[in-house]
Amino acid sequence: MESYDETDFVIYALAEMKIPVQYHTGKHITLANGYQIEVEKRDLYRLSVNDFVISPFDDIGELCQFIQRNGVPEQHD
């Protein structure tokens, strides 16, 4: 039986929605537009930017749509 990896699923979903991934390590995914996603468990994802948590999401489709709608976050020094 194959083991299921939620992070791989999120990366696949992001690719399908044409949201570029800059890199990922373990359960942390950094997007090219500056957002970070932490895969907490199956169907639970934490979206943040500049170490500020925006919101938890329990639906990968809603997460992808939010990222697409909100584009590139502002950079704060």
C-alpha positions as CSV (number, residue, x, y, z in Angstrom):
1,M,0.0,0.0,0.0
2,E,1.4,3.4,-0.9
3,S,1.7,6.0,1.8
4,Y,-0.1,9.3,1.2
5,D,1.8,12.5,1.5
6,E,-0.3,15.6,2.0
7,T,2.5,17.9,1.1
8,D,2.9,16.2,-2.3
9,F,-0.8,16.6,-2.9
10,V,-0.6,20.4,-2.1
11,I,2.3,20.8,-4.5
12,Y,0.4,19.0,-7.2
13,A,-2.7,21.2,-6.6
14,L,-0.6,24.4,-6.7
15,A,0.9,23.2,-10.0
16,E,-2.6,22.5,-11.4
17,M,-3.7,26.0,-10.4
18,K,-0.5,27.4,-12.0
19,I,0.8,28.8,-8.7
20,P,4.6,28.6,-8.8
21,V,6.4,27.0,-5.9
22,Q,9.8,28.5,-5.1
23,Y,10.9,25.6,-2.8
24,H,9.7,23.2,-0.1
25,T,11.1,21.4,2.8
26,G,9.1,18.9,4.8
27,K,5.7,20.3,5.4
28,H,6.7,23.9,4.5
29,I,6.1,25.3,1.0
30,T,7.3,28.7,-0.1
31,L,5.6,30.2,-3.1
32,A,7.3,32.4,-5.7
33,N,5.0,35.2,-4.7
34,G,6.2,35.3,-1.1
35,Y,3.4,33.3,0.6
36,Q,4.3,30.3,2.8
37,I,2.1,27.3,3.4
38,E,2.5,24.9,6.3
39,V,0.8,21.5,5.9
40,E,-0.5,20.8,9.4
41,K,-2.3,17.6,8.6
42,R,-4.6,16.2,5.9
43,D,-7.0,19.0,4.9
44,L,-5.5,21.6,7.2
45,Y,-3.1,24.2,5.8
46,R,-1.7,27.4,7.4
47,L,-1.1,30.3,5.0
48,S,1.3,33.0,6.1
49,V,3.4,35.9,4.7
50,N,6.5,37.5,6.4
51,D,5.8,35.2,9.5
52,F,2.3,36.6,9.9
53,V,-0.4,33.9,9.7
54,I,-3.2,35.0,7.4
55,S,-5.6,32.1,7.9
56,P,-5.9,28.4,8.3
57,F,-7.6,26.7,5.4
58,D,-9.3,23.3,5.4
59,D,-10.0,23.2,1.6
60,I,-7.1,23.2,-0.9
61,G,-9.3,24.7,-3.6
62,E,-10.2,27.7,-1.4
63,L,-6.5,28.1,-0.5
64,C,-5.5,28.2,-4.1
65,Q,-8.3,30.6,-5.0
66,F,-7.3,33.0,-2.2
67,I,-3.7,33.0,-3.3
68,Q,-4.7,33.7,-6.9
69,R,-7.1,36.5,-6.0
70,N,-4.6,38.2,-3.7
71,G,-1.5,38.0,-5.9
72,V,1.8,39.1,-4.5
73,P,1.8,40.3,-0.8
74,E,3.3,43.6,0.1
75,Q,6.8,43.5,1.5
76,H,7.3,45.1,5.0
77,D,10.7,46.0,6.3
